[in-house]
Amino acid sequence: MKKSKVAFRLAYLGTNYAGFQAQPGRQTVQGAVVEALRRLQLIEEVGAANFTASGRTDKGVHAVAAVISFETENSALAIPRRVNTQLPADIWTWARAEVPTTFNARRDAVLRAYQYVLCDEMLDVAAMREAADLLPGVHNFRNFSLEKRQSAVRTIFSSDVYESAGFIVIDVAADSFVWKMMRKLVSAITLVGKAQRSVEWFGEMLNPDAHAEGIRSAPASGLILARVEYDSIDFQQDPYAKKKARTEVHKALVQNTLMAQVLKRFNERMGANTAN
C-alpha cells in the first residue's frame, strides 16, 4: 500500500519529560508519541516512517503548537482525537495536515515563537521592553547559546515584553533559535529588569565580536514553544481533540492553583513571628 505523509500540531506539558527527543531509558515526548502511533499501527519504525519534529525542546519545556510529521499507509486513520486515546494526559494532538512527501517539520519551518512566563513582581517591565526592542533584525547570538560549532546568526521577526494576569511574558519570534538561546535571552532581559545590567549592556551582548560574555539559562519551567509556522501548509483543527485538551489543561490549572494557595499559606506561616 502506498504511503502518504501527515503532519500533526502537538501540545504538551513538559514537566514530566526529559525533553522532546527520544533518549534510551528516559521518558520523553517523542517516545510517548511514537509509541502511540505504533499502537495504532500508523507507523512501525521512526526511520522507515521518516518521522520529523519541529524542534527538540529541553527537559521541562512546554509546547502549544509543536509539529511532527510521518509517513503512513493509513493516513485516513491518522486523526488527532484517535491518536489522543493512546497518549498520556499531558500530551495532545489537535490539528492535522496532509503534506508533501518532501515535508520536513524542522527544516521547512519559516517561523518559531517562544513565550517565557515570569512571576517576579519587582521587575522593571519598561526597561525589559526597551531591551527586547533591540532584538528584531539579524544578530549573532553566540553570547546566548551553548552552540560553539555552528553559526549563531539568526533573524528575529518580533519581540515583546508585557504583563498578563499578574505575570510578565517575554515573547520572541524568529526564523529559528540556537540551543538555549531563548532561555539565555530571558536571563539577560531579566537582569535588565532587576537593574543589575543596563539596556546598553544588552545591546553589547548582541555583538559577540566586540563583547564576549557567558550567561546562565533561565529555568525551563517557564518556557513555551508557542508557534511554529510553514508556508502553504493548511492545518485542519480537530474541535473534539481541542476540547479534550482544554479539559485536561483545566484540571492541571485547578491542581496547580490549589497547590499555589497551599504554598502561599506555608510561606505566610513560616514568616510569622510566632512560636506556636
C-alpha positions as CSV (number, residue, x, y, z in Angstrom):
1,M,0.0,0.0,0.0
2,K,1.3,3.5,-0.9
3,K,2.4,5.7,1.9
4,S,1.4,9.4,2.4
5,K,2.7,11.9,4.8
6,V,0.7,13.5,7.6
7,A,1.6,16.4,10.0
8,F,0.2,17.0,13.4
9,R,0.2,20.0,15.6
10,L,1.2,18.8,19.1
11,A,0.8,20.3,22.5
12,Y,2.4,19.1,25.8
13,L,3.3,20.0,29.3
14,G,7.0,19.2,29.6
15,T,7.2,18.9,33.4
16,N,7.3,15.1,33.4
17,Y,9.6,14.6,30.4
18,A,13.3,14.6,29.8
19,G,12.8,16.8,26.8
20,F,11.2,16.1,23.4
21,Q,13.9,13.9,21.7
22,A,13.9,10.2,22.3
23,Q,16.5,9.1,24.8
24,P,17.3,5.5,25.9
25,G,15.8,4.7,29.3
26,R,14.2,8.1,29.7
27,Q,10.6,9.3,29.4
28,T,10.4,11.8,26.5
29,V,7.6,13.4,24.5
30,Q,8.8,11.8,21.3
31,G,8.9,8.4,22.9
32,A,5.3,8.7,24.1
33,V,4.1,10.0,20.7
34,V,5.9,7.3,18.7
35,E,4.6,4.6,21.0
36,A,1.0,5.9,20.5
37,L,1.5,5.8,16.7
38,R,2.8,2.3,16.8
39,R,-0.1,1.0,19.0
40,L,-2.5,2.5,16.4
41,Q,-0.4,0.8,13.6
42,L,0.2,4.1,11.9
43,I,3.9,3.6,11.9
44,E,6.4,0.8,12.7
45,E,9.8,2.4,13.0
46,V,10.8,6.0,13.2
47,G,13.3,5.8,10.4
48,A,11.0,3.9,8.0
49,A,8.2,6.5,8.6
50,N,10.6,9.5,8.0
51,F,9.4,10.9,11.4
52,T,10.4,14.5,11.9
53,A,9.7,17.1,14.5
54,S,9.8,20.9,14.5
55,G,12.2,21.1,17.4
56,R,13.9,19.4,20.3
57,T,12.7,21.2,23.4
58,D,14.7,20.7,26.6
59,K,13.7,18.9,29.8
60,G,10.7,20.7,31.4
61,V,9.9,22.9,28.4
62,H,6.3,23.0,27.2
63,A,4.7,23.4,23.8
64,V,1.3,24.6,22.4
65,A,1.9,24.2,18.7
66,A,4.8,22.0,18.0
67,V,4.7,19.9,14.8
68,I,5.5,16.4,13.9
69,S,5.3,14.6,10.6
70,F,5.4,10.9,9.5
71,E,4.6,8.7,6.6
72,T,1.9,6.1,7.0
73,E,-0.1,3.7,4.9
74,N,-3.2,4.5,7.0
75,S,-3.5,8.3,6.7
76,A,-7.3,8.2,6.9
77,L,-6.9,6.8,10.4
78,A,-4.3,9.4,11.5
79,I,-6.8,11.6,13.3
80,P,-5.9,13.7,16.3
81,R,-8.7,12.6,18.5
82,R,-7.9,8.9,17.8
83,V,-4.1,9.4,18.5
84,N,-5.0,11.1,21.8
85,T,-6.6,8.0,23.1
86,Q,-3.2,6.4,23.2
87,L,-1.3,9.4,24.6
88,P,-0.6,10.4,28.2
89,A,-2.9,13.0,29.7
90,D,-0.3,15.7,29.3
91,I,0.3,15.3,25.5
92,W,-2.3,16.1,22.9
93,T,-2.5,16.4,19.1
94,W,-5.1,18.9,18.0
95,A,-4.8,19.6,14.2
96,R,-3.6,17.7,11.1
97,A,-2.5,18.4,7.6
98,E,-1.7,16.3,4.5
99,V,1.8,17.3,3.5
100,P,4.1,16.6,0.6
101,T,6.4,13.6,1.0
102,T,9.3,16.0,1.0
103,F,8.0,17.9,4.0
104,N,10.3,18.1,7.0
105,A,8.8,19.6,10.2
106,R,12.2,21.1,11.3
107,R,13.8,22.3,8.1
108,D,10.6,23.7,6.5
109,A,9.5,25.9,9.4
110,V,9.7,29.6,8.5
111,L,8.9,30.9,12.0
112,R,9.2,29.8,15.5
113,A,7.9,31.7,18.5
114,Y,8.6,31.2,22.2
115,Q,7.0,32.7,25.2
116,Y,8.5,32.8,28.7
117,V,6.4,33.4,31.8
118,L,7.9,35.2,34.8
119,C,6.2,35.8,38.2
120,D,8.7,38.4,39.7
121,E,6.7,41.5,40.7
122,M,9.8,43.6,41.3
123,L,10.9,43.7,37.6
124,D,11.0,47.0,35.6
125,V,8.9,45.9,32.6
126,A,9.5,49.2,30.7
127,A,13.3,48.6,30.9
128,M,12.8,45.0,29.8
129,R,10.7,46.0,26.9
130,E,13.4,48.6,25.9
131,A,16.0,45.8,25.8
132,A,13.7,43.5,23.9
133,D,13.1,46.2,21.3
134,L,16.8,45.8,20.3
135,L,16.2,42.2,19.1
136,P,14.3,42.5,15.8
137,G,16.8,42.1,12.9
138,V,19.7,39.9,12.2
139,H,22.1,39.2,15.1
140,N,24.9,36.8,16.1
141,F,23.6,35.1,19.3
142,R,26.9,33.5,20.3
143,N,26.7,35.1,23.7
144,F,23.2,33.5,24.1
145,S,24.0,29.9,23.2
146,L,25.9,26.8,24.2
147,E,26.3,26.0,20.4
148,K,30.0,26.5,19.6
149,R,30.5,25.0,16.2
150,Q,27.5,26.1,14.1
151,S,26.6,29.6,13.1
152,A,24.6,31.5,15.8
153,V,23.3,34.1,13.4
154,R,19.5,34.3,13.5
155,T,16.8,36.7,12.3
156,I,14.3,38.0,14.9
157,F,11.0,38.9,13.5
158,S,9.4,40.4,16.6
159,S,9.8,40.6,20.3
160,D,7.8,42.0,23.2
161,V,7.6,42.1,27.0
162,Y,4.2,42.6,28.6
163,E,2.2,42.0,31.7
164,S,-0.7,39.4,31.8
165,A,-2.8,38.4,34.7
166,G,-0.1,39.3,37.2
167,F,2.7,37.7,35.3
168,I,5.4,39.0,32.9
169,V,5.6,37.5,29.5
170,I,8.6,37.7,27.1
171,D,7.6,36.8,23.6
172,V,10.1,36.3,20.8
173,A,9.6,35.1,17.2
174,A,12.5,34.2,14.9
175,D,13.4,32.1,11.9
176,S,15.0,29.6,14.3
177,F,16.7,29.5,17.7
178,V,20.2,28.4,18.7
179,W,20.5,25.9,21.5
180,K,19.5,27.6,24.9
181,M,19.0,30.9,23.1
182,M,15.6,31.8,24.4
183,R,16.3,30.9,28.0
184,K,19.6,32.9,27.9
185,L,17.8,35.9,26.4
186,V,15.3,35.7,29.2
187,S,18.1,35.7,31.8
188,A,19.6,38.8,30.2
189,I,16.4,40.7,29.9
190,T,15.5,39.8,33.5
191,L,18.9,41.2,34.6
192,V,17.9,44.5,32.9
193,G,14.5,44.3,34.7
194,K,16.3,44.0,38.0
195,A,18.6,46.9,37.2
196,Q,21.6,44.6,37.5
197,R,22.5,45.3,33.9
198,S,21.7,48.1,31.5
199,V,19.9,48.2,28.2
200,E,23.2,49.3,26.7
201,W,24.9,46.1,28.1
202,F,22.1,44.0,26.4
203,G,22.9,45.7,23.1
204,E,26.6,44.9,23.5
205,M,25.7,41.2,24.1
206,L,24.2,41.1,20.6
207,N,27.7,41.8,19.2
208,P,29.9,38.9,20.4
209,D,32.8,40.1,18.2
210,A,33.1,43.2,20.4
211,H,31.8,41.8,23.7
212,A,32.0,38.1,24.8
213,E,30.3,37.1,28.0
214,G,28.6,33.9,29.1
215,I,25.2,34.0,30.8
216,R,23.2,31.3,32.6
217,S,20.0,29.9,31.2
218,A,16.6,30.7,32.8
219,P,14.8,27.7,34.3
220,A,13.0,25.6,31.7
221,S,9.7,25.5,33.6
222,G,8.5,28.9,32.3
223,L,9.3,28.3,28.6
224,I,6.6,27.6,26.0
225,L,7.0,26.8,22.3
226,A,4.0,28.9,21.2
227,R,4.1,28.8,17.4
228,V,5.7,27.0,14.5
229,E,4.6,28.3,11.1
230,Y,5.1,27.0,7.5
231,D,4.4,28.2,4.0
232,S,1.4,26.7,2.2
233,I,0.5,24.1,4.9
234,D,-3.1,24.1,5.9
235,F,-3.7,22.5,9.3
236,Q,-7.3,21.4,10.0
237,Q,-8.2,21.7,13.6
238,D,-10.0,18.8,15.4
239,P,-12.6,20.5,17.7
240,Y,-13.1,17.4,19.8
241,A,-9.4,17.0,20.3
242,K,-9.0,20.6,21.3
243,K,-11.9,20.4,23.7
244,K,-10.4,17.3,25.4
245,A,-7.0,19.1,25.6
246,R,-8.7,22.1,27.2
247,T,-10.3,19.9,29.8
248,E,-7.0,18.3,30.8
249,V,-5.3,21.7,30.9
250,H,-8.1,23.0,33.2
251,K,-7.6,20.0,35.5
252,A,-3.9,20.9,35.7
253,L,-4.7,24.6,36.2
254,V,-7.0,23.8,39.1
255,Q,-4.5,21.5,40.7
256,N,-1.6,23.9,40.4
257,T,-3.8,26.9,41.6
258,L,-4.7,24.8,44.7
259,M,-1.0,24.0,45.3
260,A,0.0,27.6,44.9
261,Q,-2.5,28.5,47.6
262,V,-1.2,25.8,49.9
263,L,2.4,27.0,49.4
264,K,1.3,30.6,50.0
265,R,0.0,29.6,53.4
266,F,3.1,27.7,54.2
267,N,5.1,30.8,53.3
268,E,2.9,33.0,55.5
269,R,3.1,30.6,58.4
270,M,6.9,30.2,58.1
271,G,7.2,34.0,58.1
272,A,5.0,34.6,61.0
273,N,6.7,35.9,64.2
274,T,5.3,33.2,66.5
275,A,6.4,30.2,68.5
276,N,3.1,28.4,68.1
